[in-house]
Amino acid sequence: MSKLSMSQQEREAFLAALHVGVLAVDRSDGPPLMVPIWYRYTPGGAVEFNTGGSSEKVRALQLAGHASLCVQREELPYAYVTVDCSVDIEPTDRATRVEIASRYLGVRAGAEYVESNPDDDDTVVRLHPTRWRTMDFSKL
C-alpha cells in the first residue's frame, strides 16, 4: 500500500463528499462508455444515481453487470477515489431524484430541476463497490 493511499474511512468520506463522478461502463461495440454523473453515497452503502431507463447508460450497465466510477479533487492537493462495482437497476421515485439533484443544485433548484425534467422511465442505479483505488497527494 502506498503512503499516498487512503484508509477505508478516508476513502469512504471522500466518495461521500460532493464530487461529479465519471462513470465507465464496458460496451461490446466499441470503447467504454464514460459519462459524468451526479450521485449520492453513504459510507458502507451503494453509490446511487438516477438516469432514464431507456438511456445508453442503462443499456450498457444491464449488459455489462458492472462499472467503474472515478471521483477526484481537481485542485491542490489532488486526490481521487475509483471504485469497481457490481450494478443493480430499478425504478426510482421523485424523492430520490430531488435528493440527488439537491446535492448539486441546492434544495430549491434541485426540486425545480426535477419538475422541469420529468422522466417517466427514470431509474436509480446502485453501484456496489467491490474494489477501491485511491490517491491523496495531501499525504506527501
TIRO-2110 file (N, C-alpha, C; in Angstrom, 1 decimal):
// TIRO-2110
0.8, -1.2, 0.0, N, 1, A
0.0, 0.0, 0.0, CA, 1, A
0.9, 1.2, 0.0, C, 1, A
0.6, 2.2, -0.9, N, 2, A
1.4, 3.4, -1.0, CA, 2, A
1.1, 4.3, 0.2, C, 2, A
2.1, 5.1, 0.5, N, 3, A
1.9, 6.1, 1.6, CA, 3, A
0.8, 7.2, 1.2, C, 3, A
0.5, 7.3, -0.1, N, 4, A
-0.5, 8.2, -0.5, CA, 4, A
-1.9, 7.6, -0.6, C, 4, A
-2.0, 6.3, -0.3, N, 5, A
-3.3, 5.7, -0.3, CA, 5, A
-4.2, 6.2, 0.8, C, 5, A
-5.5, 6.1, 0.7, N, 6, A
-6.4, 6.5, 1.7, CA, 6, A
-6.8, 5.3, 2.6, C, 6, A
-7.1, 5.5, 3.8, N, 7, A
-7.7, 4.5, 4.7, CA, 7, A
-9.1, 4.2, 4.2, C, 7, A
-9.7, 3.2, 4.7, N, 8, A
-11.1, 2.9, 4.4, CA, 8, A
-12.0, 4.1, 4.8, C, 8, A
-11.8, 4.6, 6.0, N, 9, A
-12.6, 5.8, 6.5, CA, 9, A
-12.4, 7.0, 5.6, C, 9, A
-11.1, 7.3, 5.2, N, 10, A
-10.8, 8.4, 4.3, CA, 10, A
-11.5, 8.3, 3.0, C, 10, A
-11.3, 7.1, 2.4, N, 11, A
-11.9, 6.9, 1.0, CA, 11, A
-13.4, 7.0, 1.0, C, 11, A
-14.0, 6.4, 2.0, N, 12, A
-15.5, 6.5, 2.1, CA, 12, A
-16.0, 7.9, 2.3, C, 12, A
-15.3, 8.7, 3.1, N, 13, A
-15.6, 10.1, 3.4, CA, 13, A
-15.4, 10.9, 2.1, C, 13, A
-14.4, 10.6, 1.4, N, 14, A
-14.1, 11.3, 0.1, CA, 14, A
-15.2, 11.0, -0.9, C, 14, A
-15.5, 9.8, -1.1, N, 15, A
-16.6, 9.4, -2.0, CA, 15, A
-17.9, 10.0, -1.6, C, 15, A
-18.2, 10.1, -0.3, N, 16, A
-19.5, 10.7, 0.2, CA, 16, A
-19.5, 12.2, 0.0, C, 16, A
-18.4, 12.9, -0.2, N, 17, A
-18.3, 14.3, -0.4, CA, 17, A
-18.9, 14.7, -1.7, C, 17, A
-19.1, 15.9, -1.9, N, 18, A
-19.7, 16.4, -3.2, CA, 18, A
-18.6, 16.4, -4.3, C, 18, A
-18.8, 15.6, -5.3, N, 19, A
-18.0, 15.5, -6.5, CA, 19, A
-18.9, 15.1, -7.6, C, 19, A
-18.5, 15.5, -8.8, N, 20, A
-19.1, 14.9, -10.0, CA, 20, A
-18.3, 13.7, -10.3, C, 20, A
-19.0, 12.6, -10.5, N, 21, A
-18.3, 11.3, -10.8, CA, 21, A
-18.3, 11.1, -12.3, C, 21, A
-17.3, 10.3, -12.7, N, 22, A
-17.2, 9.8, -14.1, CA, 22, A
-17.4, 8.3, -14.1, C, 22, A
-18.5, 7.9, -14.7, N, 23, A
-18.9, 6.5, -14.8, CA, 23, A
-18.3, 5.9, -16.0, C, 23, A
-17.8, 4.7, -15.9, N, 24, A
-17.2, 4.0, -17.1, CA, 24, A
-17.9, 2.6, -17.1, C, 24, A
-18.4, 2.3, -18.3, N, 25, A
-19.1, 1.0, -18.5, CA, 25, A
-18.6, 0.4, -19.8, C, 25, A
-18.4, -0.9, -19.7, N, 26, A
-18.0, -1.7, -20.9, CA, 26, A
-19.1, -1.7, -22.0, C, 26, A
-18.7, -1.6, -23.2, N, 27, A
-19.6, -1.7, -24.4, CA, 27, A
-19.1, -2.8, -25.3, C, 27, A
-19.9, -3.6, -25.8, N, 28, A
-19.5, -4.7, -26.7, CA, 28, A
-19.1, -4.1, -28.1, C, 28, A
-19.6, -3.0, -28.5, N, 29, A
-19.4, -2.5, -29.8, CA, 29, A
-18.4, -1.3, -29.9, C, 29, A
-17.5, -1.2, -28.9, N, 30, A
-16.5, -0.2, -29.0, CA, 30, A
-15.9, 0.1, -27.7, C, 30, A
-15.3, 1.3, -27.5, N, 31, A
-14.7, 1.6, -26.3, CA, 31, A
-15.7, 1.8, -25.2, C, 31, A
-15.2, 1.8, -23.9, N, 32, A
-16.2, 2.0, -22.8, CA, 32, A
-16.9, 3.3, -22.9, C, 32, A
-18.2, 3.3, -22.4, N, 33, A
-19.0, 4.5, -22.3, CA, 33, A
-18.5, 5.2, -21.0, C, 33, A
-18.2, 6.5, -21.1, N, 34, A
-17.7, 7.3, -20.0, CA, 34, A
-18.6, 8.5, -19.9, C, 34, A
-19.3, 8.8, -18.8, N, 35, A
-20.2, 9.9, -18.7, CA, 35, A
-20.1, 10.5, -17.3, C, 35, A
-20.2, 11.8, -17.1, N, 36, A
-20.3, 12.4, -15.8, CA, 36, A
-21.7, 12.1, -15.2, C, 36, A
-21.7, 11.9, -13.8, N, 37, A
-22.9, 11.7, -13.1, CA, 37, A
-22.9, 12.5, -11.8, C, 37, A
-24.2, 12.8, -11.4, N, 38, A
-24.4, 13.3, -10.0, CA, 38, A
-24.8, 12.1, -9.3, C, 38, A
-24.4, 12.0, -8.0, N, 39, A
-24.6, 10.7, -7.3, CA, 39, A
-24.7, 11.1, -5.8, C, 39, A
-25.1, 10.1, -5.0, N, 40, A
-25.1, 10.1, -3.6, CA, 40, A
-24.4, 8.8, -3.1, C, 40, A
-23.8, 9.0, -1.9, N, 41, A
-23.1, 7.8, -1.3, CA, 41, A
-23.1, 8.0, 0.2, C, 41, A
-23.5, 6.9, 0.9, N, 42, A
-23.4, 6.9, 2.4, CA, 42, A
-22.3, 5.8, 2.7, C, 42, A
-21.3, 6.2, 3.5, N, 43, A
-20.2, 5.2, 3.7, CA, 43, A
-20.8, 3.8, 4.1, C, 43, A
-20.2, 2.8, 3.5, N, 44, A
-20.7, 1.4, 3.7, CA, 44, A
-21.8, 1.0, 2.8, C, 44, A
-22.4, 1.9, 2.0, N, 45, A
-23.5, 1.6, 1.2, CA, 45, A
-23.2, 1.5, -0.3, C, 45, A
-24.2, 1.8, -1.1, N, 46, A
-24.0, 1.8, -2.6, CA, 46, A
-23.9, 3.3, -3.0, C, 46, A
-23.3, 3.5, -4.2, N, 47, A
-23.3, 4.7, -4.9, CA, 47, A
-24.6, 4.7, -5.7, C, 47, A
-25.4, 5.8, -5.6, N, 48, A
-26.7, 5.8, -6.3, CA, 48, A
-26.8, 7.0, -7.2, C, 48, A
-27.3, 6.8, -8.4, N, 49, A
-27.6, 7.9, -9.3, CA, 49, A
-28.8, 7.6, -10.1, C, 49, A
-29.5, 8.6, -10.6, N, 50, A
-30.7, 8.5, -11.5, CA, 50, A
-30.3, 8.7, -12.9, C, 50, A
-31.1, 8.0, -13.8, N, 51, A
-30.9, 8.2, -15.2, CA, 51, A
-32.2, 7.6, -15.9, C, 51, A
-32.4, 8.0, -17.1, N, 52, A
-33.5, 7.4, -17.8, CA, 52, A
-33.4, 5.9, -18.1, C, 52, A
-34.4, 5.2, -17.9, N, 53, A
-34.4, 3.7, -18.1, CA, 53, A
-34.1, 3.3, -19.5, C, 53, A
-34.3, 4.1, -20.5, N, 54, A
-34.0, 3.8, -21.9, CA, 54, A
-32.7, 4.4, -22.3, C, 54, A
-31.9, 4.9, -21.4, N, 55, A
-30.7, 5.6, -21.8, CA, 55, A
-29.6, 4.6, -22.2, C, 55, A
-28.6, 5.1, -22.9, N, 56, A
-27.5, 4.3, -23.3, CA, 56, A
-26.7, 3.8, -22.0, C, 56, A
-26.7, 4.6, -21.0, N, 57, A
-26.0, 4.2, -19.7, CA, 57, A
-26.7, 2.9, -19.2, C, 57, A
-28.0, 2.9, -19.1, N, 58, A
-28.7, 1.7, -18.6, CA, 58, A
-28.5, 0.5, -19.4, C, 58, A
-28.6, 0.7, -20.7, N, 59, A
-28.4, -0.5, -21.6, CA, 59, A
-27.0, -1.1, -21.4, C, 59, A
-26.0, -0.2, -21.4, N, 60, A
-24.7, -0.7, -21.2, CA, 60, A
-24.5, -1.4, -19.8, C, 60, A
-25.1, -0.8, -18.8, N, 61, A
-25.0, -1.3, -17.4, CA, 61, A
-25.7, -2.7, -17.3, C, 61, A
-26.8, -2.8, -18.0, N, 62, A
-27.5, -4.1, -17.9, CA, 62, A
-26.7, -5.2, -18.6, C, 62, A
-26.1, -4.9, -19.7, N, 63, A
-25.3, -5.8, -20.5, CA, 63, A
-24.0, -6.2, -19.7, C, 63, A
-23.4, -5.2, -19.2, N, 64, A
-22.1, -5.5, -18.5, CA, 64, A
-22.2, -6.1, -17.1, C, 64, A
-23.2, -5.5, -16.4, N, 65, A
-23.4, -6.0, -15.0, CA, 65, A
-22.4, -5.4, -14.0, C, 65, A
-21.5, -4.6, -14.5, N, 66, A
-20.5, -3.9, -13.6, CA, 66, A
-20.1, -2.6, -14.2, C, 66, A
-19.4, -1.8, -13.4, N, 67, A
-19.0, -0.5, -13.9, CA, 67, A
-17.9, 0.0, -13.0, C, 67, A
-17.3, 1.1, -13.4, N, 68, A
-16.3, 1.8, -12.6, CA, 68, A
-16.7, 3.2, -12.4, C, 68, A
-16.4, 3.8, -11.3, N, 69, A
-16.6, 5.2, -11.0, CA, 69, A
-15.4, 5.9, -10.5, C, 69, A
-15.1, 7.0, -11.0, N, 70, A
-13.9, 7.8, -10.5, CA, 70, A
-14.4, 9.2, -10.1, C, 70, A
-14.0, 9.6, -8.9, N, 71, A
-14.3, 11.0, -8.4, CA, 71, A
-12.9, 11.5, -8.0, C, 71, A
-12.8, 12.9, -8.2, N, 72, A
-11.5, 13.5, -7.9, CA, 72, A
-11.6, 14.9, -7.4, C, 72, A
-10.6, 15.3, -6.7, N, 73, A
-10.4, 16.7, -6.3, CA, 73, A
-9.5, 17.3, -7.3, C, 73, A
-10.0, 18.4, -8.0, N, 74, A
-9.3, 18.9, -9.1, CA, 74, A
-8.4, 20.1, -8.7, C, 74, A
-8.3, 20.4, -7.5, N, 75, A
-7.4, 21.5, -7.0, CA, 75, A
-6.4, 20.8, -6.1, C, 75, A
-5.3, 21.5, -5.8, N, 76, A
-4.3, 21.1, -4.9, CA, 76, A
-4.8, 21.0, -3.5, C, 76, A
-4.5, 20.0, -2.7, N, 77, A
-3.8, 18.8, -3.1, CA, 77, A
-4.7, 17.8, -3.8, C, 77, A
-4.3, 17.3, -4.9, N, 78, A
-5.1, 16.4, -5.8, CA, 78, A
-5.3, 15.1, -5.0, C, 78, A
-6.5, 14.5, -5.3, N, 79, A
-6.9, 13.2, -4.7, CA, 79, A
-7.9, 12.6, -5.6, C, 79, A
-8.0, 11.3, -5.5, N, 80, A
-9.1, 10.6, -6.2, CA, 80, A
-9.4, 9.3, -5.6, C, 80, A
-10.6, 8.8, -5.8, N, 81, A
-11.1, 7.5, -5.4, CA, 81, A
-11.8, 6.9, -6.7, C, 81, A
-11.4, 5.7, -7.0, N, 82, A
-12.0, 4.9, -8.1, CA, 82, A
-12.5, 3.6, -7.5, C, 82, A
-13.8, 3.3, -7.8, N, 83, A
-14.4, 2.1, -7.3, CA, 83, A
-14.8, 1.2, -8.5, C, 83, A
-14.6, 0.0, -8.5, N, 84, A
-15.2, -1.0, -9.4, CA, 84, A
-16.4, -1.6, -8.7, C, 84, A
-17.5, -1.8, -9.4, N, 85, A
-18.8, -2.0, -8.8, CA, 85, A
-19.6, -3.1, -9.5, C, 85, A
-20.4, -3.8, -8.8, N, 86, A
-21.5, -4.6, -9.3, CA, 86, A
-22.7, -3.6, -9.4, C, 86, A
-23.7, -3.9, -10.2, N, 87, A
-24.7, -3.0, -10.5, CA, 87, A
-26.1, -3.5, -10.3, C, 87, A
-27.0, -2.7, -9.7, N, 88, A
-28.4, -3.0, -9.6, CA, 88, A
-29.2, -1.8, -10.2, C, 88, A
-30.3, -2.1, -10.9, N, 89, A
-31.1, -1.0, -11.5, CA, 89, A
-32.5, -1.3, -11.2, C, 89, A
-33.2, -0.2, -10.8, N, 90, A
-34.7, -0.4, -10.5, CA, 90, A
-35.3, 1.0, -10.7, C, 90, A
-36.7, 1.0, -10.8, N, 91, A
-37.4, 2.3, -10.9, CA, 91, A
-37.0, 3.2, -9.7, C, 91, A
-37.1, 4.5, -9.9, N, 92, A
-36.8, 5.4, -8.8, CA, 92, A
-38.1, 6.2, -8.5, C, 92, A
-38.0, 7.1, -7.6, N, 93, A
-39.1, 7.9, -7.2, CA, 93, A
-38.7, 9.4, -7.2, C, 93, A
-39.7, 10.2, -7.1, N, 94, A
-39.4, 11.7, -7.1, CA, 94, A
-38.5, 12.1, -6.0, C, 94, A
-38.7, 11.5, -4.8, N, 95, A
-37.9, 11.9, -3.6, CA, 95, A
-36.4, 11.6, -3.9, C, 95, A
-36.1, 10.5, -4.4, N, 96, A
-34.7, 10.1, -4.7, CA, 96, A
-34.1, 11.1, -5.8, C, 96, A
-34.9, 11.4, -6.8, N, 97, A
-34.4, 12.3, -7.8, CA, 97, A
-34.1, 13.7, -7.2, C, 97, A
-35.1, 14.2, -6.4, N, 98, A
-34.9, 15.5, -5.8, CA, 98, A
-33.7, 15.5, -4.9, C, 98, A
-33.5, 14.5, -4.1, N, 99, A
-32.4, 14.4, -3.1, CA, 99, A
-31.1, 14.5, -3.8, C, 99, A
-30.9, 13.7, -4.9, N, 100, A
-29.6, 13.7, -5.6, CA, 100, A
-29.4, 15.0, -6.3, C, 100, A
-30.4, 15.6, -7.0, N, 101, A
-30.3, 16.9, -7.7, CA, 101, A
-30.0, 18.0, -6.7, C, 101, A
-30.6, 17.9, -5.5, N, 102, A
-30.4, 19.0, -4.5, CA, 102, A
-29.0, 19.0, -3.9, C, 102, A
-28.3, 17.8, -3.9, N, 103, A
-26.9, 17.8, -3.5, CA, 103, A
-26.1, 18.7, -4.4, C, 103, A
-26.4, 18.8, -5.6, N, 104, A
-25.6, 19.6, -6.6, CA, 104, A
-26.1, 21.0, -6.8, C, 104, A
-27.4, 21.2, -6.7, N, 105, A
-28.0, 22.4, -7.1, CA, 105, A
-28.6, 23.2, -5.9, C, 105, A
-28.7, 22.6, -4.7, N, 106, A
-29.4, 23.2, -3.6, CA, 106, A
-30.9, 22.7, -3.6, C, 106, A
-31.6, 22.9, -2.5, N, 107, A
-32.9, 22.3, -2.3, CA, 107, A
-33.9, 22.9, -3.3, C, 107, A
-34.0, 24.2, -3.4, N, 108, A
-35.0, 24.8, -4.3, CA, 108, A
-34.7, 24.5, -5.8, C, 108, A
-33.4, 24.7, -6.2, N, 109, A
-33.1, 24.5, -7.6, CA, 109, A
-33.2, 23.0, -7.9, C, 109, A
-32.8, 22.1, -7.0, N, 110, A
-32.9, 20.7, -7.2, CA, 110, A
-34.3, 20.2, -7.5, C, 110, A
-35.3, 20.8, -6.7, N, 111, A
-36.7, 20.4, -6.9, CA, 111, A
-37.2, 21.0, -8.2, C, 111, A
-36.8, 22.2, -8.6, N, 112, A
-37.2, 22.8, -9.8, CA, 112, A
-36.6, 22.0, -11.0, C, 112, A
-35.4, 21.6, -10.9, N, 113, A
-34.7, 20.8, -11.9, CA, 113, A
-35.6, 19.5, -12.2, C, 113, A
-35.9, 18.8, -11.1, N, 114, A
-36.7, 17.6, -11.3, CA, 114, A
-38.1, 17.9, -11.9, C, 114, A
-38.7, 18.9, -11.4, N, 115, A
-40.0, 19.3, -12.0, CA, 115, A
-40.0, 19.7, -13.5, C, 115, A
-38.9, 20.3, -13.9, N, 116, A
-38.7, 20.7, -15.3, CA, 116, A
-38.2, 19.6, -16.2, C, 116, A
-37.8, 18.5, -15.6, N, 117, A
-37.3, 17.4, -16.3, CA, 117, A
-38.0, 16.1, -16.0, C, 117, A
-39.3, 16.0, -16.2, N, 118, A
-40.0, 14.8, -15.8, CA, 118, A
-39.5, 13.6, -16.7, C, 118, A
-39.4, 12.5, -16.1, N, 119, A
-38.9, 11.3, -16.8, CA, 119, A
-39.6, 10.1, -16.3, C, 119, A
-40.6, 9.6, -17.1, N, 120, A
-41.5, 8.6, -16.7, CA, 120, A
-40.7, 7.2, -16.5, C, 120, A
-39.6, 7.1, -17.2, N, 121, A
-38.9, 5.8, -17.1, CA, 121, A
-37.6, 5.9, -16.3, C, 121, A
-37.5, 6.9, -15.4, N, 122, A
-36.3, 7.2, -14.6, CA, 122, A
-36.0, 6.0, -13.7, C, 122, A
-34.8, 5.7, -13.6, N, 123, A
-34.3, 4.6, -12.8, CA, 123, A
-33.3, 5.1, -11.8, C, 123, A
-33.1, 4.3, -10.7, N, 124, A
-32.0, 4.5, -9.8, CA, 124, A
-31.0, 3.4, -10.1, C, 124, A
-29.8, 3.7, -10.3, N, 125, A
-28.7, 2.7, -10.4, CA, 125, A
-27.9, 2.7, -9.1, C, 125, A
-27.7, 1.5, -8.6, N, 126, A
-26.9, 1.3, -7.4, CA, 126, A
-25.6, 0.6, -7.8, C, 126, A
-24.5, 1.3, -7.5, N, 127, A
-23.2, 0.7, -7.7, CA, 127, A
-22.7, 0.2, -6.4, C, 127, A
-22.4, -1.1, -6.3, N, 128, A
-21.9, -1.7, -5.0, CA, 128, A
-20.4, -1.9, -5.2, C, 128, A
-19.6, -1.1, -4.5, N, 129, A
-18.1, -1.2, -4.6, CA, 129, A
-17.6, -2.5, -4.2, C, 129, A
-16.7, -3.1, -5.1, N, 130, A
-16.0, -4.3, -4.9, CA, 130, A
-14.5, -4.2, -4.8, C, 130, A
-14.0, -3.1, -5.4, N, 131, A
-12.6, -2.8, -5.4, CA, 131, A
-12.4, -1.3, -5.4, C, 131, A
-11.4, -0.8, -4.6, N, 132, A
-11.1, 0.6, -4.4, CA, 132, A
-9.7, 0.9, -4.9, C, 132, A
-9.5, 2.0, -5.5, N, 133, A
-8.2, 2.6, -5.8, CA, 133, A
-8.2, 4.0, -5.3, C, 133, A
-7.2, 4.4, -4.6, N, 134, A
-7.2, 5.8, -4.0, CA, 134, A
-5.8, 6.4, -4.1, C, 134, A
-5.8, 7.7, -4.1, N, 135, A
-4.6, 8.5, -4.0, CA, 135, A
-4.9, 9.9, -3.4, C, 135, A
-4.1, 10.3, -2.5, N, 136, A
-4.3, 11.6, -1.8, CA, 136, A
-2.9, 12.3, -1.7, C, 136, A
-2.7, 13.3, -2.5, N, 137, A
-1.4, 14.0, -2.5, CA, 137, A
-1.2, 14.9, -1.4, C, 137, A
-2.2, 15.1, -0.5, N, 138, A
-2.0, 15.8, 0.7, CA, 138, A
-1.1, 15.1, 1.7, C, 138, A
-0.9, 13.8, 1.4, N, 139, A
-0.1, 13.0, 2.3, CA, 139, A
1.4, 13.0, 2.0, C, 139, A
1.8, 13.8, 1.0, N, 140, A
3.2, 14.0, 0.6, CA, 140, A
4.0, 14.7, 1.8, C, 140, A
END
